[in-house]
Amino acid sequence: MSTDDADDWGRAIAGDGEAFGRIFDRHRPRVQRHLWRLLTCTQDVEDAVAIVFLEAWRKRATIPVVQGSLIPWLLLTATNVANNVRRSGRRYQALLAQLPPPSHANQDSDSFDEPDVVIALRGLSLADQQVLTLCVLEGWSELEVATALRVRPGTVKSRLHRAKKRLAERFGSLASSPLEGITHGL
């Protein structure tokens, strides 16, 4: 097996997708088992496996073969990916914990319909959609969004404020409680 890794990896570095496919087939079960020890959700494990091998392909020119095997790098990368997945899950749960509890009195389908929210969001500019999606829906910090959009954190803060205001204006006729999170700094 060691020789196979070294030979196949040399071919993969040269861009041979079939050689990389053999490495994937050979090591996916072990990487997946390792990720099952670190993550609990089937979808998270599957996504993490894909990320590990995507990173392997992307960084293939710089990845060392240790004693004829790629397993050390793959497992280390899998651990890092699992940590990122868990961290993202914690941010998502923290965002959910900040949301106000649902008010059953205001959840009447005639007064507030989710497809209307999606339509309103799509009606906003691309910059507004990006900042709302990343900050509000994905739970990223202003600094993370600023880095992703390559703008200053203050720009993100002002864009977010204006985007929330524009989105709230589109729902001016609705009761204020479903929009409280949008207009009051979610």
URQUIZI-V537506 format. One record per helix or strand of 2 or more residues. SS is the DSSP state (A for helix, B for strand). FROM is the first residue (numbers start at 1). TO is the last residue. If there is no record, write none. Layout:
# URQUIZI-V537506
<<SS;FROM;TO> <SS;FROM;TO>>
This chain:
# URQUIZI-V537506
<<A;2;13> <A;17;38> <A;42;58> <A;71;98> <A;104;106> <A;114;122> <A;126;137> <A;142;149> <A;153;170> <A;177;183>>
